[in-house]
Amino acid sequence: RDARVLLSIGQVVRARVLDSSGPRVELSLKNVPDFRRGPGPNRRGERAAQPEPQPEPKKETTPAERDLARYGDVNTIKIALTSYRGDNAGYPDSLDALAPKYVAELPKDPSTGGSYGYVKIGFSYKLSFTLESGVFALSPGPHFLTPEGFDAEPVQAKPPETGGTSSTTIPSPEPPTEPASPLPTQPPAPVNQPEQPPQPEAPPEQPTPPTGAALDADGDGLSDTEELALGTDPNNPDTDGDGLNDGDEVHIKTNPLNRDTDNDGLDDHAEIYVWQTNPLNPDTDGDGHTDGDEVDHGYDPKAVGAKLPDQDADGLADAAETMAKTDPAIADTDKDGLSDGDEIKVFATDPTKADTDGDGFGDLQEIQGGFDPTGPGSLTTERRDIFKAKAAEYGLHAPTPADAAN
C-alpha cells in the first residue's frame, strides 16, 4: 500500500517507500523520544541543543602587512585632524574628538589593538607609532607624524597662547641703587602741570609670511621652488589627482605626476587606503599577476589564491563596491536588471543609475533592444563583440540575464 499519512510525535521523521506496490514501508525515525522510558530531556520533543558555532581562526598577517596598515591608519588620522582644524581653528586635545564626525572609528594598532600615540603641541601635534619591518622610506622602529610630514618636527603655524605661569622663573636683576643726594638734581615740576596722555602701545609683531624658497602656496608640504623643480603644480596640492598630496608622494617615493606609479591598474591612493598593497610594486604578493588584474577578477592581491569578499555575489568585491558607491549587500543597486559587477566590467554602464544615458529607457531594456545604453544610437557589432568577450572573461552574475551579452 502507498504511505499516505505519517503521524509522529518527535523532532525529525524520515520515510522511505521501498516499494509502492508492496506491503512494506520502512520508516527511519531520528531523535524521536521513547515515551516508554518516562520523562526525559526530549520528552516534549524539544529541539536538541546545537553546538555553538566556532569562530573562524584569525588570519595571520606579516609584519610588512601590519606596517602598511599602520601607515594607512596614521594618514587617515592626519586627514581627520586636518578636517577638525578647519572646523574648529585648532587641533583637538584628544583623538576621541575625531569620531564619529571626522572618522567613523579611530584606527587601532593592528598588533597591539591599542590607540596610536597623540599629543597636541600648541597649534600643532605629534602622532606616534612604531613599525616592525619598515614601510616605504620609513625604517623599523618608532616614528611620528606631524602636519609637516613623517619624523618632521612640528612648526607652530600660529604663536602659542600666552598667559600661563612658568614652572621656573628667573628674577630680573635689580638696577644699582644710587646714593642719596642731599640736593635734587632736577627742578620740581609745576604744581598745576597737565598730565600727558598715555601713549598707545606698539602693536604686536606679526609673523613674517614665508617668501622665496619657503613659500608653499598650495600647502602640500613642498615649497613652490621644489614643485617647479619636480614639475608639479604649486597651486594644486594633488597634481596627478590620485588622492595623495604631492608632498606625501615625494616622501613615500610614489610619483606625484602619475596616479598609478607602478602601472598595475590601481591608483596609488587605492593601493594604500583600500587594498593595502604596495604602490611601488605591481605584484604585491609575487604570484605573477598584477595587483590590478587580481582585484579586477576578484582575487586578493596580498594573498596568493585568496578571493576577495563579495557578499552579494554580483561580481564586484565589497571594497570595490564602496569605491563605486554601490550597495555591497544588493547585487543590483539601481534595480535595472544588471548586476553591479556586470555593469562595470562587461557593459560599462553606471551601476548607480538604472538609465545611464538618461534617455528614458533602462540599461537592460536598451541592451536587449539593440541600443547603446551609454548614448544615442544602436549597438555596433564592435560593441557587441566587446560585451561577449567581457562576459566570457568575467562571467555574468544574477540578476543579469544569461543572454544579455549576445
PyMOL commands that set and color helices and strands:
alter all, ss='L'
color gray80, all
select helices_A, chain A and resi 35-37+63-88+95-98+212-214+224-230+246-252+268-273+291-296+318-324+340-347+363-368+381-394
alter helices_A, ss='H'
color red, helices_A
select strands_A, chain A and resi 12-16+26-30+117-121+124-131+141-146+149-150
alter strands_A, ss='S'
color yellow, strands_A
deselect
rebuild
show_as cartoon
